[in-house]
Each structure stands twice: as structure tokens, then as C-alpha cells.
């Protein structure tokens, strides 16, 4: 069971070195489709996030045309 005083240990870093902070900042505050595509390229990312990022990327790139 996980409790408030449970410790966290980093077992392995992902080779793409994309942090949760970077993902959240990009998703909620950023309008950079390149950064979103970088996050989207992580295989382990949830399908829901990939779909949401794809929608945002399309919206951002359509606005530039």
C-alpha cells in the first residue's frame, strides 16, 4: 500500500528524458507543436494523452496556415 510517508525510488530514466513537469507545462501552458510531438513520440504515453496532443497539434498547425 502507498501512504503519504512512502518513499519513491527512481529505478530507470526513460531514454527520451521527458519529465512529468515538461509534459504538464507543455500540455497546459505551451503552444509549441514540436514539444507536443516530442512528448507524443514516447511509446509508454497513455493513448488518451497521445490523442489529446494530436488534437492540439492539429489545431495549432491549422491556425498558422
HELIX and SHEET records of a PDB file:
HELIX    1   1 UNK A   20  UNK A   29  1                                  10    
HELIX    2   2 UNK A   33  UNK A   40  1                                   8    
HELIX    3   3 UNK A   47  UNK A   64  1                                  18    
END                                                                             
